[in-house]
Amino acid sequence: MKKTFVTKELVERIVKEYPTPFHIYDEKGIRENAKALKEAFAWNKGYKEFFAVKATPNPFLINILRDYGCGCDCSSMTELMLSHAMGVDGSDIMFSSNETPASEYAYAAEIGAIINLDDITHIDFLEKTLGYLPKTLSCRFNPGGYFALGTDIMDNPGDAKYGFTTEQMFEGFRILKERGVENFGIHSFLASNTVTNEYYPTLARQLFELAVQLKEQTGAHITFINLSGGVGVAYKPDQTPNDIKVIGEGVRKAYEEILVPAGMGDVAIYTELGRFMMAPYGNLVVQAIHAKHTYKEYIGVDACAVNLMRPAMYGAYHHITVLGKEEAPCDHKYDVVGSLCENNDKFAIDRMLPEIETGDYLAIHDTGAHGFAMGYNYNGKLKSAELLLHEDGSVEMIRRAETPQDYFRTFDCFAIYDKLFPEKK
Ligand SMILES: *Cc1c(COP(=O)(O)O)cnc(C)c1O
């Protein structure tokens, strides 16, 4: 049985102050996991996790990770602004963007972030934008074809828009070296949400072999290799979660077999995990407000895809616990649905659950990454609050819920805004 840190008692206590729906995060779980990651890679002197800010862009949560030495991986201007405003040092900010506007490169350079180029044409683009090239630069690698573990195809990099081809990596490193770049990084993200301890070690082996060749053929001084994101979580109850200790050891083995003999035993390993750092430690808590019996049995809840888009967008599975009914038999089949005028607004389809009555609270699991963050405002729906459950059991609001005023804010230079909010002139 898949468990969650959220209980009925906890929710009944919280709703006195913060109504459903809300996302709630578990500080204890976040800390234990971040510590385990740090220990798994402690063998590598320069190891650093740059948390993928896009997964959960909340400064309170990112600050917890900073206690374990984590930096920030950013993909946009506002993520860079957030990281900088939080006081994160430039050397702890990775800028792994694509189709990057000149203004974002300029700002990244200004705050001293490490720039990870997505394409060979961006070398000229960056140099033209800044008037120089930074001394440290990274290039994103895409080997094309399929990424497989044994006979299992994990993902399809050949169809992905990201990164330099193999040839472009060599050409790019030569050009960068000629133009004065001193420290080189290699980055690659080849498969998403992998639930296997083999992904990172297999990726690492490919990148380490490439790094040795790049060094030999271009003379580039490679200072870090960035394994990026992609280590997944067990969304489904029958999946076995990744063991980060085993993953760290697998990368170490490849490092000692390939990099150390090539005289590259000083290369730092970087990661840009998002999902693995946060997903299991967040839940979306909703209330059942309607039960509809037509051609199927529907439970209508007070949240919708605006609060959690993954099921609608990817058909993703998110486990659901009916709070207070953890031990009850799952003998009812439901579609658990939100209120959007879109028939894909379903948190679960044909899900076996205990009998649900209106008023019941439901915890939707594993929403701590790519959950709140993917929210949008379709149907004029507003985003929920985010709450943090501290280790001592207290609950802190770490982002308030959106209000209609937020929604209409971009009309604030028009008369309609003053009409809607005359008191806020
Ligand atoms: C999304 C993303 C990540 C994080 O991916 P997860 O699957 O959440 O670990 C890391 N790096 C880059 C460049 C990304 O785009």
The ligand as an SDF file (V2000), in Angstrom:
LIG
                    3D

 15 15  0  0  0  0  0  0  0  0999 V2000
   13.4050   19.6440  -16.2610 C   0  0  0  0  0  0  0  0  0  0  0  0
   14.8720   19.6700  -16.1980 C   0  0  0  0  0  0  0  0  0  0  0  0
   15.5530   19.1370  -15.0930 C   0  0  0  0  0  0  0  0  0  0  0  0
   14.8520   18.4110  -13.9700 C   0  0  0  0  0  0  0  0  0  0  0  0
   14.2480   17.2500  -14.4250 O   0  0  0  0  0  0  0  0  0  0  0  0
   13.5970   16.2160  -13.4010 P   0  0  0  0  0  0  0  0  0  0  0  0
   13.0070   15.1710  -14.2750 O   0  0  0  0  0  0  0  0  0  0  0  0
   12.5800   16.9660  -12.6340 O   0  0  0  0  0  0  0  0  0  0  0  0
   14.6760   15.7060  -12.5370 O   0  0  0  0  0  0  0  0  0  0  0  0
   16.9210   19.2620  -15.0670 C   0  0  0  0  0  0  0  0  0  0  0  0
   17.6080   19.8760  -16.0580 N   0  0  0  0  0  0  0  0  0  0  0  0
   16.9820   20.4030  -17.1350 C   0  0  0  0  0  0  0  0  0  0  0  0
   17.7940   21.0670  -18.1870 C   0  0  0  0  0  0  0  0  0  0  0  0
   15.6020   20.3000  -17.2470 C   0  0  0  0  0  0  0  0  0  0  0  0
   15.0000   20.8100  -18.3250 O   0  0  0  0  0  0  0  0  0  0  0  0
  1  2  1  0
  2  3  1  0
  2 14  2  0
  3  4  1  0
  3 10  2  0
  4  5  1  0
  5  6  1  0
  6  7  2  0
  6  8  1  0
  6  9  1  0
 10 11  1  0
 11 12  2  0
 12 13  1  0
 12 14  1  0
 14 15  1  0
M  END
$$$$
